[in-house]
Amino acid sequence: MTLSLEQLGQIAQQSSSFKQRVYGDFEVGENRLDEAQMEKILHQWREVVAYGSVDLLEKRFAWDDLEMPAVRNALNTPIWKPENALPAWTATLNKIIATAAHLNVEGISPAAYPFLSVDDSLPFQELFVPFILVAQQLLQSRVAAHYDLFSPSAHSSIQRSLLKRLIHIAEQTLYLEFSIMRAKRSSRLSLALEEDKDGHNVSANLYLAFIDTLVAGGLEPFFMEYTVL
Protein backbone atom coordinates (compact mmCIF):
# COMPACT_ATOMS: atom_id res chain seq x y z
CA MET A 1 0.00 0.00 0.00
CA THR A 2 1.43 3.34 -1.07
CA LEU A 3 0.23 6.80 -1.97
CA SER A 4 -0.28 7.75 -5.60
CA LEU A 5 1.68 10.58 -7.23
CA GLU A 6 -1.50 12.64 -7.13
CA GLN A 7 -1.89 12.07 -3.39
CA LEU A 8 1.78 12.84 -2.74
CA GLY A 9 1.44 16.03 -4.76
CA GLN A 10 -1.60 17.01 -2.72
CA ILE A 11 0.29 16.46 0.53
CA ALA A 12 3.28 18.41 -0.77
CA GLN A 13 1.19 21.39 -1.81
CA GLN A 14 -0.88 21.51 1.37
CA SER A 15 2.23 21.34 3.56
CA SER A 16 4.24 23.79 1.46
CA SER A 17 5.98 26.71 3.09
CA PHE A 18 5.44 30.32 2.15
CA LYS A 19 8.98 30.42 0.72
CA GLN A 20 8.26 27.45 -1.57
CA ARG A 21 5.11 29.12 -2.85
CA VAL A 22 6.92 32.37 -3.58
CA TYR A 23 9.93 30.92 -5.37
CA GLY A 24 8.20 28.92 -8.02
CA ASP A 25 7.63 25.33 -6.89
CA PHE A 26 3.89 25.92 -7.13
CA GLU A 27 1.32 27.57 -9.31
CA VAL A 28 -1.84 29.21 -8.04
CA GLY A 29 -4.97 27.10 -8.02
CA GLU A 30 -8.51 28.09 -8.84
CA ASN A 31 -9.48 28.72 -5.21
CA ARG A 32 -8.13 32.24 -4.81
CA LEU A 33 -8.58 34.30 -1.68
CA ASP A 34 -10.67 37.44 -1.99
CA GLU A 35 -9.31 40.82 -0.92
CA ALA A 36 -10.87 40.66 2.54
CA GLN A 37 -9.32 37.25 3.27
CA MET A 38 -5.89 38.41 2.10
CA GLU A 39 -6.10 41.58 4.14
CA LYS A 40 -6.98 39.59 7.25
CA ILE A 41 -3.81 37.50 6.88
CA LEU A 42 -1.63 40.52 6.11
CA HIS A 43 -3.09 42.36 9.09
CA GLN A 44 -2.09 39.49 11.37
CA TRP A 45 1.41 39.52 9.94
CA ARG A 46 1.70 43.28 10.41
CA GLU A 47 0.67 42.98 14.05
CA VAL A 48 3.17 40.19 14.73
CA VAL A 49 6.28 41.34 12.86
CA ALA A 50 5.80 45.00 11.96
CA TYR A 51 4.08 46.70 14.93
CA GLY A 52 0.99 47.14 12.75
CA SER A 53 2.87 49.13 10.11
CA VAL A 54 2.25 48.55 6.41
CA ASP A 55 5.58 50.14 5.47
CA LEU A 56 7.59 48.03 7.92
CA LEU A 57 6.01 44.81 6.65
CA GLU A 58 6.82 45.74 3.05
CA LYS A 59 10.40 46.54 4.06
CA ARG A 60 10.66 43.16 5.75
CA PHE A 61 9.59 41.43 2.54
CA ALA A 62 12.00 43.64 0.58
CA TRP A 63 14.90 42.10 2.52
CA ASP A 64 14.07 38.89 0.66
CA ASP A 65 13.58 40.74 -2.64
CA LEU A 66 9.84 40.22 -2.42
CA GLU A 67 7.24 42.67 -3.63
CA MET A 68 3.70 42.70 -2.32
CA PRO A 69 2.05 41.35 -5.51
CA ALA A 70 4.20 38.21 -5.24
CA VAL A 71 3.42 37.93 -1.53
CA ARG A 72 -0.30 38.24 -2.13
CA ASN A 73 -0.15 35.65 -4.91
CA ALA A 74 1.62 33.20 -2.59
CA LEU A 75 -1.27 33.38 -0.11
CA ASN A 76 -3.56 31.58 -2.54
CA THR A 77 -4.12 27.83 -2.58
CA PRO A 78 -1.05 26.27 -4.24
CA ILE A 79 -0.91 23.50 -6.81
CA TRP A 80 2.26 21.49 -7.31
CA LYS A 81 3.52 21.97 -10.85
CA PRO A 82 3.42 18.60 -12.67
CA GLU A 83 6.76 19.29 -14.36
CA ASN A 84 8.52 19.64 -10.99
CA ALA A 85 9.86 16.66 -9.09
CA LEU A 86 8.16 16.02 -5.77
CA PRO A 87 10.18 16.69 -2.59
CA ALA A 88 12.46 13.82 -1.56
CA TRP A 89 10.56 13.40 1.72
CA THR A 90 7.46 12.22 -0.16
CA ALA A 91 9.33 9.06 -1.21
CA THR A 92 10.28 8.50 2.43
CA LEU A 93 6.64 8.92 3.46
CA ASN A 94 5.61 6.30 0.92
CA LYS A 95 8.19 3.87 2.31
CA ILE A 96 6.82 4.43 5.82
CA ILE A 97 3.24 3.75 4.73
CA ALA A 98 4.30 0.61 2.84
CA THR A 99 6.28 -0.61 5.84
CA ALA A 100 3.37 0.03 8.21
CA ALA A 101 1.02 -2.01 6.01
CA HIS A 102 3.16 -5.11 6.57
CA LEU A 103 3.47 -4.78 10.34
CA ASN A 104 1.55 -6.93 12.78
CA VAL A 105 0.50 -4.73 15.70
CA GLU A 106 0.45 -7.71 18.06
CA GLY A 107 4.09 -8.33 17.24
CA ILE A 108 5.20 -4.81 18.16
CA SER A 109 7.01 -5.16 21.47
CA PRO A 110 10.30 -4.20 23.13
CA ALA A 111 11.52 -7.74 22.47
CA ALA A 112 11.12 -7.24 18.72
CA TYR A 113 12.08 -3.56 18.67
CA PRO A 114 14.63 -2.66 21.39
CA PHE A 115 14.01 1.09 21.00
CA LEU A 116 10.67 0.49 22.74
CA SER A 117 10.67 0.15 26.51
CA VAL A 118 8.57 -1.90 28.90
CA ASP A 119 9.28 0.46 31.81
CA ASP A 120 8.96 3.71 29.87
CA SER A 121 6.14 3.27 27.39
CA LEU A 122 5.43 6.32 25.24
CA PRO A 123 1.99 7.36 23.92
CA PHE A 124 1.23 6.00 20.46
CA GLN A 125 4.74 4.55 20.23
CA GLU A 126 3.52 1.60 18.15
CA LEU A 127 2.53 3.92 15.32
CA PHE A 128 6.07 5.17 14.90
CA VAL A 129 7.76 1.80 14.57
CA PRO A 130 7.60 1.98 10.73
CA PHE A 131 9.14 5.46 10.88
CA ILE A 132 12.09 4.15 12.88
CA LEU A 133 12.50 1.13 10.63
CA VAL A 134 12.61 3.26 7.48
CA ALA A 135 15.04 5.68 9.15
CA GLN A 136 17.24 2.68 9.99
CA GLN A 137 17.12 1.47 6.38
CA LEU A 138 18.02 4.91 5.02
CA LEU A 139 20.92 5.22 7.44
CA GLN A 140 22.23 1.77 6.52
CA SER A 141 22.07 2.60 2.82
CA ARG A 142 24.07 5.79 3.36
CA VAL A 143 26.81 4.55 5.65
CA ALA A 144 27.00 0.93 4.46
CA ALA A 145 29.58 -1.04 6.46
CA HIS A 146 30.15 1.88 8.83
CA TYR A 147 26.73 1.16 10.33
CA ASP A 148 28.19 -1.61 12.46
CA LEU A 149 30.71 0.74 14.07
CA PHE A 150 27.95 1.58 16.56
CA SER A 151 26.85 -1.10 19.00
CA PRO A 152 23.24 -2.36 18.92
CA SER A 153 22.55 -0.53 22.18
CA ALA A 154 23.87 2.72 20.70
CA HIS A 155 21.60 2.34 17.66
CA SER A 156 18.65 1.63 19.97
CA SER A 157 19.41 4.76 21.96
CA ILE A 158 19.53 6.92 18.81
CA GLN A 159 16.33 5.33 17.51
CA ARG A 160 14.56 5.98 20.81
CA SER A 161 15.60 9.63 20.67
CA LEU A 162 14.04 9.85 17.21
CA LEU A 163 10.93 8.07 18.51
CA LYS A 164 10.53 10.62 21.30
CA ARG A 165 10.93 13.50 18.88
CA LEU A 166 8.32 12.16 16.48
CA ILE A 167 5.85 11.52 19.31
CA HIS A 168 6.38 15.04 20.65
CA ILE A 169 5.45 16.45 17.24
CA ALA A 170 2.36 14.33 16.62
CA GLU A 171 0.93 13.21 19.96
CA GLN A 172 -1.62 16.03 20.34
CA THR A 173 -3.04 15.34 16.87
CA LEU A 174 -3.10 11.61 17.52
CA TYR A 175 -4.81 12.13 20.86
CA LEU A 176 -7.48 14.23 19.12
CA GLU A 177 -8.13 11.46 16.60
CA PHE A 178 -8.18 8.84 19.35
CA SER A 179 -10.65 10.91 21.38
CA ILE A 180 -12.94 11.21 18.36
CA MET A 181 -12.86 7.47 17.79
CA ARG A 182 -13.45 6.78 21.48
CA ALA A 183 -16.46 9.11 21.51
CA LYS A 184 -17.95 7.36 18.49
CA ARG A 185 -17.38 3.80 19.63
CA SER A 186 -17.94 3.96 23.36
CA SER A 187 -21.00 4.69 25.42
CA ARG A 188 -20.69 7.00 28.38
CA LEU A 189 -21.55 4.12 30.66
CA SER A 190 -18.77 1.85 29.40
CA LEU A 191 -16.25 4.65 29.67
CA ALA A 192 -17.37 5.39 33.20
CA LEU A 193 -17.07 1.77 34.25
CA GLU A 194 -13.83 1.31 32.24
CA GLU A 195 -14.63 -2.37 31.85
CA ASP A 196 -16.60 -4.34 29.36
CA LYS A 197 -18.69 -7.40 30.11
CA ASP A 198 -15.59 -9.64 29.95
CA GLY A 199 -13.69 -7.54 32.44
CA HIS A 200 -11.35 -5.98 29.90
CA ASN A 201 -10.30 -2.36 30.11
CA VAL A 202 -12.40 -0.43 27.59
CA SER A 203 -9.91 2.38 27.03
CA ALA A 204 -7.08 -0.10 26.50
CA ASN A 205 -9.14 -2.05 23.99
CA LEU A 206 -10.02 1.12 22.11
CA TYR A 207 -6.41 2.25 22.13
CA LEU A 208 -5.27 -1.02 20.59
CA ALA A 209 -8.05 -0.79 18.00
CA PHE A 210 -6.96 2.76 17.17
CA ILE A 211 -3.34 1.68 16.74
CA ASP A 212 -4.32 -1.32 14.65
CA THR A 213 -6.51 0.79 12.36
CA LEU A 214 -3.75 3.29 11.63
CA VAL A 215 -0.94 0.78 11.23
CA ALA A 216 -3.01 -1.52 9.01
CA GLY A 217 -3.91 1.18 6.53
CA GLY A 218 -5.03 4.32 8.28
CA LEU A 219 -1.77 6.24 7.89
CA GLU A 220 -2.77 7.15 4.34
CA PRO A 221 -5.95 9.11 5.27
CA PHE A 222 -4.22 10.42 8.41
CA PHE A 223 -1.47 12.14 6.44
CA MET A 224 -3.90 13.31 3.80
CA GLU A 225 -5.77 15.07 6.61
CA TYR A 226 -2.77 16.31 8.60
CA THR A 227 -0.35 17.15 5.81
CA VAL A 228 1.90 19.47 7.82
CA LEU A 229 2.89 16.62 10.15
C-alpha positions in Angstrom: 0.0 0.0 0.0 1.4 3.3 -1.1 0.2 6.8 -2.0 -0.3 7.7 -5.6 1.7 10.6 -7.2 -1.5 12.6 -7.1 -1.9 12.1 -3.4 1.8 12.8 -2.7 1.4 16.0 -4.8 -1.6 17.0 -2.7 0.3 16.5 0.5 3.3 18.4 -0.8 1.2 21.4 -1.8 -0.9 21.5 1.4 2.2 21.3 3.6 4.2 23.8 1.5 6.0 26.7 3.1 5.4 30.3 2.1 9.0 30.4 0.7 8.3 27.4 -1.6 5.1 29.1 -2.9 6.9 32.4 -3.6 9.9 30.9 -5.4 8.2 28.9 -8.0 7.6 25.3 -6.9 3.9 25.9 -7.1 1.3 27.6 -9.3 -1.8 29.2 -8.0 -5.0 27.1 -8.0 -8.5 28.1 -8.8 -9.5 28.7 -5.2 -8.1 32.2 -4.8 -8.6 34.3 -1.7 -10.7 37.4 -2.0 -9.3 40.8 -0.9 -10.9 40.7 2.5 -9.3 37.3 3.3 -5.9 38.4 2.1 -6.1 41.6 4.1 -7.0 39.6 7.3 -3.8 37.5 6.9 -1.6 40.5 6.1 -3.1 42.4 9.1 -2.1 39.5 11.4 1.4 39.5 9.9 1.7 43.3 10.4 0.7 43.0 14.0 3.2 40.2 14.7 6.3 41.3 12.9 5.8 45.0 12.0 4.1 46.7 14.9 1.0 47.1 12.8 2.9 49.1 10.1 2.2 48.5 6.4 5.6 50.1 5.5 7.6 48.0 7.9 6.0 44.8 6.6 6.8 45.7 3.0 10.4 46.5 4.1 10.7 43.2 5.7 9.6 41.4 2.5 12.0 43.6 0.6 14.9 42.1 2.5 14.1 38.9 0.7 13.6 40.7 -2.6 9.8 40.2 -2.4 7.2 42.7 -3.6 3.7 42.7 -2.3 2.1 41.4 -5.5 4.2 38.2 -5.2 3.4 37.9 -1.5 -0.3 38.2 -2.1 -0.1 35.7 -4.9 1.6 33.2 -2.6 -1.3 33.4 -0.1 -3.6 31.6 -2.5 -4.1 27.8 -2.6 -1.1 26.3 -4.2 -0.9 23.5 -6.8 2.3 21.5 -7.3 3.5 22.0 -10.9 3.4 18.6 -12.7 6.8 19.3 -14.4 8.5 19.6 -11.0 9.9 16.7 -9.1 8.2 16.0 -5.8 10.2 16.7 -2.6 12.5 13.8 -1.6 10.6 13.4 1.7 7.5 12.2 -0.2 9.3 9.1 -1.2 10.3 8.5 2.4 6.6 8.9 3.5 5.6 6.3 0.9 8.2 3.9 2.3 6.8 4.4 5.8 3.2 3.7 4.7 4.3 0.6 2.8 6.3 -0.6 5.8 3.4 0.0 8.2 1.0 -2.0 6.0 3.2 -5.1 6.6 3.5 -4.8 10.3 1.6 -6.9 12.8 0.5 -4.7 15.7 0.4 -7.7 18.1 4.1 -8.3 17.2 5.2 -4.8 18.2 7.0 -5.2 21.5 10.3 -4.2 23.1 11.5 -7.7 22.5 11.1 -7.2 18.7 12.1 -3.6 18.7 14.6 -2.7 21.4 14.0 1.1 21.0 10.7 0.5 22.7 10.7 0.1 26.5 8.6 -1.9 28.9 9.3 0.5 31.8 9.0 3.7 29.9 6.1 3.3 27.4 5.4 6.3 25.2 2.0 7.4 23.9 1.2 6.0 20.5 4.7 4.5 20.2 3.5 1.6 18.2 2.5 3.9 15.3 6.1 5.2 14.9 7.8 1.8 14.6 7.6 2.0 10.7 9.1 5.5 10.9 12.1 4.2 12.9 12.5 1.1 10.6 12.6 3.3 7.5 15.0 5.7 9.2 17.2 2.7 10.0 17.1 1.5 6.4 18.0 4.9 5.0 20.9 5.2 7.4 22.2 1.8 6.5 22.1 2.6 2.8 24.1 5.8 3.4 26.8 4.6 5.7 27.0 0.9 4.5 29.6 -1.0 6.5 30.1 1.9 8.8 26.7 1.2 10.3 28.2 -1.6 12.5 30.7 0.7 14.1 28.0 1.6 16.6 26.8 -1.1 19.0 23.2 -2.4 18.9 22.5 -0.5 22.2 23.9 2.7 20.7 21.6 2.3 17.7 18.6 1.6 20.0 19.4 4.8 22.0 19.5 6.9 18.8 16.3 5.3 17.5 14.6 6.0 20.8 15.6 9.6 20.7 14.0 9.9 17.2 10.9 8.1 18.5 10.5 10.6 21.3 10.9 13.5 18.9 8.3 12.2 16.5 5.8 11.5 19.3 6.4 15.0 20.6 5.4 16.5 17.2 2.4 14.3 16.6 0.9 13.2 20.0 -1.6 16.0 20.3 -3.0 15.3 16.9 -3.1 11.6 17.5 -4.8 12.1 20.9 -7.5 14.2 19.1 -8.1 11.5 16.6 -8.2 8.8 19.4 -10.6 10.9 21.4 -12.9 11.2 18.4 -12.9 7.5 17.8 -13.4 6.8 21.5 -16.5 9.1 21.5 -17.9 7.4 18.5 -17.4 3.8 19.6 -17.9 4.0 23.4 -21.0 4.7 25.4 -20.7 7.0 28.4 -21.5 4.1 30.7 -18.8 1.9 29.4 -16.2 4.7 29.7 -17.4 5.4 33.2 -17.1 1.8 34.2 -13.8 1.3 32.2 -14.6 -2.4 31.9 -16.6 -4.3 29.4 -18.7 -7.4 30.1 -15.6 -9.6 29.9 -13.7 -7.5 32.4 -11.3 -6.0 29.9 -10.3 -2.4 30.1 -12.4 -0.4 27.6 -9.9 2.4 27.0 -7.1 -0.1 26.5 -9.1 -2.1 24.0 -10.0 1.1 22.1 -6.4 2.3 22.1 -5.3 -1.0 20.6 -8.0 -0.8 18.0 -7.0 2.8 17.2 -3.3 1.7 16.7 -4.3 -1.3 14.6 -6.5 0.8 12.4 -3.7 3.3 11.6 -0.9 0.8 11.2 -3.0 -1.5 9.0 -3.9 1.2 6.5 -5.0 4.3 8.3 -1.8 6.2 7.9 -2.8 7.1 4.3 -5.9 9.1 5.3 -4.2 10.4 8.4 -1.5 12.1 6.4 -3.9 13.3 3.8 -5.8 15.1 6.6 -2.8 16.3 8.6 -0.4 17.1 5.8 1.9 19.5 7.8 2.9 16.6 10.1 
